[in-house]
């Protein structure tokens, strides 16, 4: 699954991410494309889903960030 967050209002982004995250099966990946480093999302995942996900930057700026979040 892929989710381009650049066109979504910032206050709606995490809700949409976690909606799609919940629909993933173990082993599936959600690719997010963002206009800034999604560190706050990484912190939230670590707090709520520690050991249940993989986080890999595909692109780290300077304009866009792409992260693959794999459900374990």
PDB file of N, CA, C and O in Angstrom, chain B, residues numbered from 101:
ATOM      1  N   UNK B 101       0.844  -1.179   0.000  1.00  0.00           N
ATOM      2  CA  UNK B 101       0.000   0.000   0.000  1.00  0.00           C
ATOM      3  C   UNK B 101       0.885   1.237   0.000  1.00  0.00           C
ATOM      4  O   UNK B 101       1.990   1.231   0.543  1.00  0.00           O
ATOM      5  N   UNK B 102       0.385   2.282  -0.610  1.00  0.00           N
ATOM      6  CA  UNK B 102       1.129   3.539  -0.650  1.00  0.00           C
ATOM      7  C   UNK B 102       0.194   4.678  -0.266  1.00  0.00           C
ATOM      8  O   UNK B 102      -0.969   4.716  -0.669  1.00  0.00           O
ATOM      9  N   UNK B 103       0.731   5.607   0.526  1.00  0.00           N
ATOM     10  CA  UNK B 103      -0.050   6.754   0.980  1.00  0.00           C
ATOM     11  C   UNK B 103       0.787   8.010   0.817  1.00  0.00           C
ATOM     12  O   UNK B 103       1.819   8.168   1.470  1.00  0.00           O
ATOM     13  N   UNK B 104       0.339   8.903  -0.058  1.00  0.00           N
ATOM     14  CA  UNK B 104       1.008  10.181  -0.271  1.00  0.00           C
ATOM     15  C   UNK B 104       0.360  11.201   0.659  1.00  0.00           C
ATOM     16  O   UNK B 104      -0.781  11.613   0.450  1.00  0.00           O
ATOM     17  N   UNK B 105       1.093  11.594   1.674  1.00  0.00           N
ATOM     18  CA  UNK B 105       0.568  12.501   2.700  1.00  0.00           C
ATOM     19  C   UNK B 105       0.663  13.969   2.308  1.00  0.00           C
ATOM     20  O   UNK B 105       0.085  14.824   2.979  1.00  0.00           O
ATOM     21  N   UNK B 106       1.371  14.271   1.247  1.00  0.00           N
ATOM     22  CA  UNK B 106       1.621  15.667   0.892  1.00  0.00           C
ATOM     23  C   UNK B 106       0.350  16.429   0.559  1.00  0.00           C
ATOM     24  O   UNK B 106       0.321  17.654   0.679  1.00  0.00           O
ATOM     25  N   UNK B 107      -0.702  15.732   0.143  1.00  0.00           N
ATOM     26  CA  UNK B 107      -1.950  16.402  -0.221  1.00  0.00           C
ATOM     27  C   UNK B 107      -2.995  16.347   0.903  1.00  0.00           C
ATOM     28  O   UNK B 107      -4.112  16.839   0.743  1.00  0.00           O
ATOM     29  N   UNK B 108      -2.624  15.749   2.033  1.00  0.00           N
ATOM     30  CA  UNK B 108      -3.552  15.604   3.161  1.00  0.00           C
ATOM     31  C   UNK B 108      -3.205  16.650   4.213  1.00  0.00           C
ATOM     32  O   UNK B 108      -2.030  16.891   4.493  1.00  0.00           O
ATOM     33  N   UNK B 109      -4.213  17.262   4.786  1.00  0.00           N
ATOM     34  CA  UNK B 109      -3.992  18.266   5.825  1.00  0.00           C
ATOM     35  C   UNK B 109      -3.206  17.636   6.975  1.00  0.00           C
ATOM     36  O   UNK B 109      -3.497  16.504   7.363  1.00  0.00           O
ATOM     37  N   UNK B 110      -2.218  18.341   7.528  1.00  0.00           N
ATOM     38  CA  UNK B 110      -1.382  17.761   8.585  1.00  0.00           C
ATOM     39  C   UNK B 110      -2.163  17.159   9.758  1.00  0.00           C
ATOM     40  O   UNK B 110      -1.776  16.110  10.272  1.00  0.00           O
ATOM     41  N   UNK B 111      -3.238  17.792  10.183  1.00  0.00           N
ATOM     42  CA  UNK B 111      -3.984  17.278  11.335  1.00  0.00           C
ATOM     43  C   UNK B 111      -4.745  15.994  11.016  1.00  0.00           C
ATOM     44  O   UNK B 111      -5.237  15.336  11.933  1.00  0.00           O
ATOM     45  N   UNK B 112      -4.854  15.620   9.742  1.00  0.00           N
ATOM     46  CA  UNK B 112      -5.553  14.397   9.337  1.00  0.00           C
ATOM     47  C   UNK B 112      -4.597  13.233   9.043  1.00  0.00           C
ATOM     48  O   UNK B 112      -5.043  12.099   8.870  1.00  0.00           O
ATOM     49  N   UNK B 113      -3.317  13.497   8.987  1.00  0.00           N
ATOM     50  CA  UNK B 113      -2.352  12.509   8.490  1.00  0.00           C
ATOM     51  C   UNK B 113      -2.237  11.271   9.375  1.00  0.00           C
ATOM     52  O   UNK B 113      -2.342  10.150   8.876  1.00  0.00           O
ATOM     53  N   UNK B 114      -2.023  11.452  10.674  1.00  0.00           N
ATOM     54  CA  UNK B 114      -1.813  10.283  11.537  1.00  0.00           C
ATOM     55  C   UNK B 114      -3.051   9.387  11.570  1.00  0.00           C
ATOM     56  O   UNK B 114      -2.935   8.161  11.589  1.00  0.00           O
ATOM     57  N   UNK B 115      -4.224   9.996  11.576  1.00  0.00           N
ATOM     58  CA  UNK B 115      -5.458   9.201  11.564  1.00  0.00           C
ATOM     59  C   UNK B 115      -5.508   8.319  10.321  1.00  0.00           C
ATOM     60  O   UNK B 115      -5.839   7.137  10.413  1.00  0.00           O
ATOM     61  N   UNK B 116      -5.186   8.879   9.171  1.00  0.00           N
ATOM     62  CA  UNK B 116      -5.201   8.126   7.913  1.00  0.00           C
ATOM     63  C   UNK B 116      -4.132   7.031   7.916  1.00  0.00           C
ATOM     64  O   UNK B 116      -4.384   5.912   7.469  1.00  0.00           O
ATOM     65  N   UNK B 117      -2.943   7.356   8.419  1.00  0.00           N
ATOM     66  CA  UNK B 117      -1.857   6.373   8.484  1.00  0.00           C
ATOM     67  C   UNK B 117      -2.282   5.183   9.332  1.00  0.00           C
ATOM     68  O   UNK B 117      -2.117   4.036   8.918  1.00  0.00           O
ATOM     69  N   UNK B 118      -2.829   5.448  10.520  1.00  0.00           N
ATOM     70  CA  UNK B 118      -3.185   4.352  11.414  1.00  0.00           C
ATOM     71  C   UNK B 118      -4.408   3.580  10.927  1.00  0.00           C
ATOM     72  O   UNK B 118      -4.571   2.406  11.259  1.00  0.00           O
ATOM     73  N   UNK B 119      -5.256   4.219  10.156  1.00  0.00           N
ATOM     74  CA  UNK B 119      -6.369   3.513   9.521  1.00  0.00           C
ATOM     75  C   UNK B 119      -5.816   2.485   8.520  1.00  0.00           C
ATOM     76  O   UNK B 119      -6.249   1.333   8.497  1.00  0.00           O
ATOM     77  N   UNK B 120      -4.867   2.915   7.708  1.00  0.00           N
ATOM     78  CA  UNK B 120      -4.277   2.010   6.719  1.00  0.00           C
ATOM     79  C   UNK B 120      -3.384   0.969   7.400  1.00  0.00           C
ATOM     80  O   UNK B 120      -3.352  -0.188   6.979  1.00  0.00           O
ATOM     81  N   UNK B 121      -2.668   1.366   8.439  1.00  0.00           N
ATOM     82  CA  UNK B 121      -1.815   0.445   9.201  1.00  0.00           C
ATOM     83  C   UNK B 121      -2.665  -0.693   9.766  1.00  0.00           C
ATOM     84  O   UNK B 121      -2.257  -1.854   9.725  1.00  0.00           O
ATOM     85  N   UNK B 122      -3.827  -0.367  10.284  1.00  0.00           N
ATOM     86  CA  UNK B 122      -4.713  -1.371  10.855  1.00  0.00           C
ATOM     87  C   UNK B 122      -5.205  -2.384   9.833  1.00  0.00           C
ATOM     88  O   UNK B 122      -5.536  -3.515  10.189  1.00  0.00           O
ATOM     89  N   UNK B 123      -5.256  -1.992   8.579  1.00  0.00           N
ATOM     90  CA  UNK B 123      -5.734  -2.880   7.522  1.00  0.00           C
ATOM     91  C   UNK B 123      -4.642  -3.816   6.998  1.00  0.00           C
ATOM     92  O   UNK B 123      -4.936  -4.772   6.280  1.00  0.00           O
ATOM     93  N   UNK B 124      -3.386  -3.545   7.357  1.00  0.00           N
ATOM     94  CA  UNK B 124      -2.286  -4.385   6.875  1.00  0.00           C
ATOM     95  C   UNK B 124      -2.288  -5.733   7.571  1.00  0.00           C
ATOM     96  O   UNK B 124      -2.665  -5.853   8.737  1.00  0.00           O
ATOM     97  N   UNK B 125      -1.855  -6.751   6.827  1.00  0.00           N
ATOM     98  CA  UNK B 125      -1.629  -8.072   7.391  1.00  0.00           C
ATOM     99  C   UNK B 125      -0.136  -8.175   7.715  1.00  0.00           C
ATOM    100  O   UNK B 125       0.677  -7.426   7.175  1.00  0.00           O
ATOM    101  N   UNK B 126       0.206  -9.086   8.579  1.00  0.00           N
ATOM    102  CA  UNK B 126       1.602  -9.316   8.927  1.00  0.00           C
ATOM    103  C   UNK B 126       2.417  -9.561   7.657  1.00  0.00           C
ATOM    104  O   UNK B 126       2.025 -10.361   6.808  1.00  0.00           O
ATOM    105  N   UNK B 127       3.540  -8.876   7.532  1.00  0.00           N
ATOM    106  CA  UNK B 127       4.404  -9.011   6.365  1.00  0.00           C
ATOM    107  C   UNK B 127       4.155  -7.968   5.294  1.00  0.00           C
ATOM    108  O   UNK B 127       4.982  -7.796   4.399  1.00  0.00           O
ATOM    109  N   UNK B 128       3.033  -7.270   5.369  1.00  0.00           N
ATOM    110  CA  UNK B 128       2.728  -6.234   4.377  1.00  0.00           C
ATOM    111  C   UNK B 128       3.373  -4.913   4.780  1.00  0.00           C
ATOM    112  O   UNK B 128       3.706  -4.690   5.944  1.00  0.00           O
ATOM    113  N   UNK B 129       3.541  -4.042   3.785  1.00  0.00           N
ATOM    114  CA  UNK B 129       4.236  -2.766   3.989  1.00  0.00           C
ATOM    115  C   UNK B 129       3.357  -1.600   3.553  1.00  0.00           C
ATOM    116  O   UNK B 129       2.674  -1.654   2.530  1.00  0.00           O
ATOM    117  N   UNK B 130       3.398  -0.552   4.359  1.00  0.00           N
ATOM    118  CA  UNK B 130       2.767   0.720   4.015  1.00  0.00           C
ATOM    119  C   UNK B 130       3.884   1.695   3.677  1.00  0.00           C
ATOM    120  O   UNK B 130       4.741   1.979   4.514  1.00  0.00           O
ATOM    121  N   UNK B 131       3.876   2.204   2.456  1.00  0.00           N
ATOM    122  CA  UNK B 131       4.850   3.216   2.034  1.00  0.00           C
ATOM    123  C   UNK B 131       4.190   4.579   2.187  1.00  0.00           C
ATOM    124  O   UNK B 131       3.129   4.834   1.618  1.00  0.00           O
ATOM    125  N   UNK B 132       4.831   5.453   2.964  1.00  0.00           N
ATOM    126  CA  UNK B 132       4.301   6.814   3.088  1.00  0.00           C
ATOM    127  C   UNK B 132       5.261   7.789   2.422  1.00  0.00           C
ATOM    128  O   UNK B 132       6.481   7.627   2.476  1.00  0.00           O
ATOM    129  N   UNK B 133       4.685   8.796   1.797  1.00  0.00           N
ATOM    130  CA  UNK B 133       5.443   9.867   1.166  1.00  0.00           C
ATOM    131  C   UNK B 133       5.029  11.144   1.879  1.00  0.00           C
ATOM    132  O   UNK B 133       3.844  11.469   1.957  1.00  0.00           O
ATOM    133  N   UNK B 134       6.021  11.866   2.398  1.00  0.00           N
ATOM    134  CA  UNK B 134       5.725  13.028   3.231  1.00  0.00           C
ATOM    135  C   UNK B 134       6.595  14.211   2.822  1.00  0.00           C
ATOM    136  O   UNK B 134       7.615  14.047   2.153  1.00  0.00           O
ATOM    137  N   UNK B 135       6.175  15.406   3.236  1.00  0.00           N
ATOM    138  CA  UNK B 135       6.911  16.623   2.911  1.00  0.00           C
ATOM    139  C   UNK B 135       7.864  17.040   4.025  1.00  0.00           C
ATOM    140  O   UNK B 135       8.469  18.111   3.955  1.00  0.00           O
ATOM    141  N   UNK B 136       8.003  16.202   5.054  1.00  0.00           N
ATOM    142  CA  UNK B 136       8.972  16.426   6.133  1.00  0.00           C
ATOM    143  C   UNK B 136       9.339  15.076   6.742  1.00  0.00           C
ATOM    144  O   UNK B 136       8.666  14.073   6.502  1.00  0.00           O
ATOM    145  N   UNK B 137      10.395  15.059   7.519  1.00  0.00           N
ATOM    146  CA  UNK B 137      10.821  13.824   8.176  1.00  0.00           C
ATOM    147  C   UNK B 137       9.738  13.402   9.169  1.00  0.00           C
ATOM    148  O   UNK B 137       9.414  14.163  10.081  1.00  0.00           O
ATOM    149  N   UNK B 138       9.177  12.205   9.009  1.00  0.00           N
ATOM    150  CA  UNK B 138       8.071  11.786   9.880  1.00  0.00           C
ATOM    151  C   UNK B 138       8.528  11.212  11.224  1.00  0.00           C
ATOM    152  O   UNK B 138       8.002  10.192  11.668  1.00  0.00           O
ATOM    153  N   UNK B 139       9.495  11.853  11.870  1.00  0.00           N
ATOM    154  CA  UNK B 139       9.985  11.386  13.166  1.00  0.00           C
ATOM    155  C   UNK B 139       8.882  11.266  14.216  1.00  0.00           C
ATOM    156  O   UNK B 139       8.868  10.280  14.954  1.00  0.00           O
ATOM    157  N   UNK B 140       7.952  12.229  14.318  1.00  0.00           N
ATOM    158  CA  UNK B 140       6.885  12.073  15.323  1.00  0.00           C
ATOM    159  C   UNK B 140       6.070  10.796  15.128  1.00  0.00           C
ATOM    160  O   UNK B 140       5.654  10.169  16.102  1.00  0.00           O
ATOM    161  N   UNK B 141       5.844  10.413  13.881  1.00  0.00           N
ATOM    162  CA  UNK B 141       5.133   9.172  13.598  1.00  0.00           C
ATOM    163  C   UNK B 141       5.958   7.979  14.074  1.00  0.00           C
ATOM    164  O   UNK B 141       5.419   7.036  14.654  1.00  0.00           O
ATOM    165  N   UNK B 142       7.259   8.025  13.828  1.00  0.00           N
ATOM    166  CA  UNK B 142       8.138   6.940  14.274  1.00  0.00           C
ATOM    167  C   UNK B 142       8.080   6.808  15.799  1.00  0.00           C
ATOM    168  O   UNK B 142       7.998   5.695  16.319  1.00  0.00           O
ATOM    169  N   UNK B 143       8.121   7.924  16.512  1.00  0.00           N
ATOM    170  CA  UNK B 143       8.024   7.896  17.977  1.00  0.00           C
ATOM    171  C   UNK B 143       6.690   7.303  18.425  1.00  0.00           C
ATOM    172  O   UNK B 143       6.642   6.527  19.379  1.00  0.00           O
ATOM    173  N   UNK B 144       5.620   7.666  17.744  1.00  0.00           N
ATOM    174  CA  UNK B 144       4.294   7.147  18.098  1.00  0.00           C
ATOM    175  C   UNK B 144       4.219   5.638  17.852  1.00  0.00           C
ATOM    176  O   UNK B 144       3.692   4.901  18.686  1.00  0.00           O
ATOM    177  N   UNK B 145       4.735   5.182  16.729  1.00  0.00           N
ATOM    178  CA  UNK B 145       4.755   3.750  16.452  1.00  0.00           C
ATOM    179  C   UNK B 145       5.573   3.007  17.506  1.00  0.00           C
ATOM    180  O   UNK B 145       5.178   1.935  17.966  1.00  0.00           O
ATOM    181  N   UNK B 146       6.705   3.578  17.880  1.00  0.00           N
ATOM    182  CA  UNK B 146       7.558   2.936  18.877  1.00  0.00           C
ATOM    183  C   UNK B 146       6.837   2.835  20.227  1.00  0.00           C
ATOM    184  O   UNK B 146       6.984   1.842  20.938  1.00  0.00           O
ATOM    185  N   UNK B 147       6.072   3.847  20.568  1.00  0.00           N
ATOM    186  CA  UNK B 147       5.341   3.845  21.839  1.00  0.00           C
ATOM    187  C   UNK B 147       4.173   2.864  21.821  1.00  0.00           C
ATOM    188  O   UNK B 147       3.910   2.197  22.822  1.00  0.00           O
ATOM    189  N   UNK B 148       3.478   2.771  20.702  1.00  0.00           N
ATOM    190  CA  UNK B 148       2.247   1.986  20.647  1.00  0.00           C
ATOM    191  C   UNK B 148       2.410   0.588  20.032  1.00  0.00           C
ATOM    192  O   UNK B 148       1.623  -0.313  20.326  1.00  0.00           O
ATOM    193  N   UNK B 149       3.426   0.405  19.182  1.00  0.00           N
ATOM    194  CA  UNK B 149       3.575  -0.860  18.450  1.00  0.00           C
ATOM    195  C   UNK B 149       5.005  -1.396  18.509  1.00  0.00           C
ATOM    196  O   UNK B 149       5.468  -2.019  17.553  1.00  0.00           O
ATOM    197  N   UNK B 150       5.696  -1.166  19.596  1.00  0.00           N
ATOM    198  CA  UNK B 150       7.090  -1.600  19.726  1.00  0.00           C
ATOM    199  C   UNK B 150       7.210  -3.089  19.383  1.00  0.00           C
ATOM    200  O   UNK B 150       6.475  -3.925  19.909  1.00  0.00           O
ATOM    201  N   UNK B 151       8.150  -3.397  18.489  1.00  0.00           N
ATOM    202  CA  UNK B 151       8.394  -4.775  18.088  1.00  0.00           C
ATOM    203  C   UNK B 151       7.417  -5.324  17.060  1.00  0.00           C
ATOM    204  O   UNK B 151       7.503  -6.492  16.683  1.00  0.00           O
ATOM    205  N   UNK B 152       6.482  -4.483  16.602  1.00  0.00           N
ATOM    206  CA  UNK B 152       5.458  -4.945  15.664  1.00  0.00           C
ATOM    207  C   UNK B 152       5.610  -4.337  14.270  1.00  0.00           C
ATOM    208  O   UNK B 152       4.764  -4.547  13.401  1.00  0.00           O
ATOM    209  N   UNK B 153       6.687  -3.586  14.060  1.00  0.00           N
ATOM    210  CA  UNK B 153       6.855  -2.913  12.775  1.00  0.00           C
ATOM    211  C   UNK B 153       8.335  -2.794  12.427  1.00  0.00           C
ATOM    212  O   UNK B 153       9.207  -2.880  13.292  1.00  0.00           O
ATOM    213  N   UNK B 154       8.591  -2.595  11.141  1.00  0.00           N
ATOM    214  CA  UNK B 154       9.918  -2.249  10.645  1.00  0.00           C
ATOM    215  C   UNK B 154       9.833  -0.873  10.005  1.00  0.00           C
ATOM    216  O   UNK B 154       8.815  -0.533   9.402  1.00  0.00           O
ATOM    217  N   UNK B 155      10.879  -0.082  10.127  1.00  0.00           N
ATOM    218  CA  UNK B 155      10.906   1.296   9.624  1.00  0.00           C
ATOM    219  C   UNK B 155      12.135   1.461   8.754  1.00  0.00           C
ATOM    220  O   UNK B 155      13.259   1.283   9.223  1.00  0.00           O
ATOM    221  N   UNK B 156      11.931   1.800   7.487  1.00  0.00           N
ATOM    222  CA  UNK B 156      13.062   1.963   6.576  1.00  0.00           C
ATOM    223  C   UNK B 156      12.851   3.189   5.701  1.00  0.00           C
ATOM    224  O   UNK B 156      11.861   3.293   4.976  1.00  0.00           O
ATOM    225  N   UNK B 157      13.807   4.122   5.784  1.00  0.00           N
ATOM    226  CA  UNK B 157      13.766   5.292   4.905  1.00  0.00           C
ATOM    227  C   UNK B 157      14.173   4.855   3.503  1.00  0.00           C
ATOM    228  O   UNK B 157      15.211   4.222   3.314  1.00  0.00           O
ATOM    229  N   UNK B 158      13.354   5.198   2.538  1.00  0.00           N
ATOM    230  CA  UNK B 158      13.690   4.975   1.136  1.00  0.00           C
ATOM    231  C   UNK B 158      14.291   6.256   0.560  1.00  0.00           C
ATOM    232  O   UNK B 158      15.190   6.216  -0.280  1.00  0.00           O
ATOM    233  N   UNK B 159      13.777   7.387   1.028  1.00  0.00           N
ATOM    234  CA  UNK B 159      14.280   8.704   0.623  1.00  0.00           C
ATOM    235  C   UNK B 159      14.223   9.610   1.847  1.00  0.00           C
ATOM    236  O   UNK B 159      13.214   9.653   2.552  1.00  0.00           O
ATOM    237  N   UNK B 160      15.312  10.331   2.094  1.00  0.00           N
ATOM    238  CA  UNK B 160      15.395  11.207   3.265  1.00  0.00           C
ATOM    239  C   UNK B 160      15.642  12.641   2.842  1.00  0.00           C
ATOM    240  O   UNK B 160      16.744  13.165   3.004  1.00  0.00           O
ATOM    241  N   UNK B 161      14.602  13.281   2.292  1.00  0.00           N
ATOM    242  CA  UNK B 161      14.689  14.679   1.917  1.00  0.00           C
ATOM    243  C   UNK B 161      15.552  14.889   0.683  1.00  0.00           C
ATOM    244  O   UNK B 161      15.920  13.921   0.018  1.00  0.00           O
ATOM    245  N   UNK B 162      15.875  16.118   0.370  1.00  0.00           N
ATOM    246  CA  UNK B 162      15.575  17.307   1.168  1.00  0.00           C
ATOM    247  C   UNK B 162      14.140  17.808   1.007  1.00  0.00           C
ATOM    248  O   UNK B 162      13.635  18.520   1.875  1.00  0.00           O
ATOM    249  N   UNK B 163      13.479  17.443  -0.097  1.00  0.00           N
ATOM    250  CA  UNK B 163      12.118  17.936  -0.326  1.00  0.00           C
ATOM    251  C   UNK B 163      11.076  16.939   0.173  1.00  0.00           C
ATOM    252  O   UNK B 163      10.112  17.331   0.830  1.00  0.00           O
ATOM    253  N   UNK B 164      11.255  15.682  -0.124  1.00  0.00           N
ATOM    254  CA  UNK B 164      10.295  14.649   0.244  1.00  0.00           C
ATOM    255  C   UNK B 164      10.989  13.522   1.001  1.00  0.00           C
ATOM    256  O   UNK B 164      12.177  13.258   0.816  1.00  0.00           O
ATOM    257  N   UNK B 165      10.215  12.874   1.851  1.00  0.00           N
ATOM    258  CA  UNK B 165      10.676  11.710   2.604  1.00  0.00           C
ATOM    259  C   UNK B 165       9.757  10.545   2.267  1.00  0.00           C
ATOM    260  O   UNK B 165       8.535  10.689   2.254  1.00  0.00           O
ATOM    261  N   UNK B 166      10.353   9.397   1.996  1.00  0.00           N
ATOM    262  CA  UNK B 166       9.590   8.175   1.740  1.00  0.00           C
ATOM    263  C   UNK B 166      10.044   7.134   2.756  1.00  0.00           C
ATOM    264  O   UNK B 166      11.236   6.873   2.918  1.00  0.00           O
ATOM    265  N   UNK B 167       9.058   6.545   3.438  1.00  0.00           N
ATOM    266  CA  UNK B 167       9.365   5.555   4.468  1.00  0.00           C
ATOM    267  C   UNK B 167       8.512   4.312   4.223  1.00  0.00           C
ATOM    268  O   UNK B 167       7.315   4.405   3.950  1.00  0.00           O
ATOM    269  N   UNK B 168       9.148   3.155   4.326  1.00  0.00           N
ATOM    270  CA  UNK B 168       8.436   1.880   4.256  1.00  0.00           C
ATOM    271  C   UNK B 168       8.249   1.378   5.687  1.00  0.00           C
ATOM    272  O   UNK B 168       9.217   1.181   6.422  1.00  0.00           O
ATOM    273  N   UNK B 169       7.000   1.177   6.062  1.00  0.00           N
ATOM    274  CA  UNK B 169       6.669   0.697   7.405  1.00  0.00           C
ATOM    275  C   UNK B 169       6.074  -0.695   7.239  1.00  0.00           C
ATOM    276  O   UNK B 169       4.967  -0.857   6.725  1.00  0.00           O
ATOM    277  N   UNK B 170       6.821  -1.685   7.679  1.00  0.00           N
ATOM    278  CA  UNK B 170       6.396  -3.084   7.516  1.00  0.00           C
ATOM    279  C   UNK B 170       5.768  -3.589   8.793  1.00  0.00           C
ATOM    280  O   UNK B 170       6.320  -3.418   9.880  1.00  0.00           O
ATOM    281  N   UNK B 171       4.609  -4.214   8.659  1.00  0.00           N
ATOM    282  CA  UNK B 171       3.945  -4.817   9.805  1.00  0.00           C
ATOM    283  C   UNK B 171       4.539  -6.201  10.031  1.00  0.00           C
ATOM    284  O   UNK B 171       4.572  -7.037   9.128  1.00  0.00           O
ATOM    285  N   UNK B 172       5.000  -6.420  11.233  1.00  0.00           N
ATOM    286  CA  UNK B 172       5.646  -7.701  11.580  1.00  0.00           C
ATOM    287  C   UNK B 172       4.644  -8.625  12.229  1.00  0.00           C
ATOM    288  O   UNK B 172       4.987  -9.750  12.595  1.00  0.00           O
TER     289      UNK B 172
END
